[in-house]
Amino acid sequence: MVTYFVLASLWTLYMGVETYVFSRPQARPYFVGFLMTHLLLAPLSFVLSLTSGILRERLESAYRPAWRSKVAFRRSGRKKLIG
């Protein structure tokens, strides 16, 4: 149970920073509803964010350049040592 509270608190803190720092004031949810959604329903909130929300966007933007670099490296063929 303690683990759940720690993870839910960390998740709520992360979502609070994402929501209240990086979003427009008009798009921010009501504070009590925000706490209920992210503290009580933390697993559901995490899964929704991972599949179609902020967390998915962050992961895609972080890994997209690395994936393109990997594909370009594979396509360039065998590397030759100079010397």
PLY file of the C-alpha trace (Angstrom):
ply
format ascii 1.0
element vertex 83
property float x
property float y
property float z
element edge 82
property int vertex1
property int vertex2
end_header
0.00 0.00 0.00
2.88 2.34 0.78
4.34 1.60 -2.65
1.05 2.61 -4.28
0.98 5.91 -2.38
4.58 6.69 -3.29
4.08 5.89 -6.99
0.73 7.68 -7.11
2.29 10.75 -5.45
5.19 10.77 -7.91
2.81 10.35 -10.83
0.58 13.16 -9.54
3.59 15.42 -9.09
4.75 14.71 -12.66
1.29 15.30 -14.12
0.93 18.47 -12.06
4.12 19.87 -13.54
3.04 18.84 -17.04
-0.47 20.23 -16.62
0.05 23.40 -14.65
3.37 24.51 -16.15
3.14 23.51 -19.81
-0.54 23.94 -20.62
-2.69 27.00 -21.16
-4.65 28.28 -18.16
-7.94 27.70 -19.98
-7.10 24.02 -20.54
-6.22 23.25 -16.92
-8.63 21.00 -15.05
-10.24 21.88 -11.74
-7.70 21.19 -8.97
-9.84 18.78 -6.92
-10.79 16.77 -9.98
-7.14 16.67 -10.98
-6.14 15.25 -7.58
-8.94 12.68 -7.62
-8.03 11.54 -11.11
-4.31 11.22 -10.54
-4.12 10.11 -6.91
-7.06 7.73 -6.65
-7.01 6.47 -10.20
-3.23 6.55 -10.70
-2.93 3.21 -12.58
-5.74 4.14 -14.95
-4.33 7.63 -15.40
-0.88 6.21 -16.15
-2.21 3.76 -18.73
-4.31 6.42 -20.45
-1.37 8.82 -20.56
0.93 6.10 -21.85
-1.43 5.05 -24.64
-2.74 8.38 -25.86
-1.60 11.25 -23.70
1.30 13.38 -22.58
3.57 10.49 -21.67
3.21 8.94 -25.13
4.10 12.24 -26.78
7.17 12.62 -24.57
8.36 9.08 -25.29
7.79 9.41 -29.03
9.61 12.72 -29.23
12.53 11.27 -27.27
12.90 8.04 -29.24
12.02 9.20 -32.77
15.44 10.82 -33.49
17.25 7.82 -32.00
15.23 5.42 -34.18
15.97 7.46 -37.32
19.65 7.50 -36.47
19.64 3.73 -35.99
17.91 3.16 -39.33
20.31 5.51 -41.12
23.25 3.70 -39.55
21.92 0.34 -40.77
21.34 1.63 -44.29
24.81 3.14 -44.61
26.41 -0.28 -44.93
29.56 -1.65 -43.46
31.90 0.86 -41.89
35.50 0.99 -43.06
38.38 1.88 -40.83
40.65 4.64 -42.02
44.36 4.06 -41.56
0 1
1 2
2 3
3 4
4 5
5 6
6 7
7 8
8 9
9 10
10 11
11 12
12 13
13 14
14 15
15 16
16 17
17 18
18 19
19 20
20 21
21 22
22 23
23 24
24 25
25 26
26 27
27 28
28 29
29 30
30 31
31 32
32 33
33 34
34 35
35 36
36 37
37 38
38 39
39 40
40 41
41 42
42 43
43 44
44 45
45 46
46 47
47 48
48 49
49 50
50 51
51 52
52 53
53 54
54 55
55 56
56 57
57 58
58 59
59 60
60 61
61 62
62 63
63 64
64 65
65 66
66 67
67 68
68 69
69 70
70 71
71 72
72 73
73 74
74 75
75 76
76 77
77 78
78 79
79 80
80 81
81 82
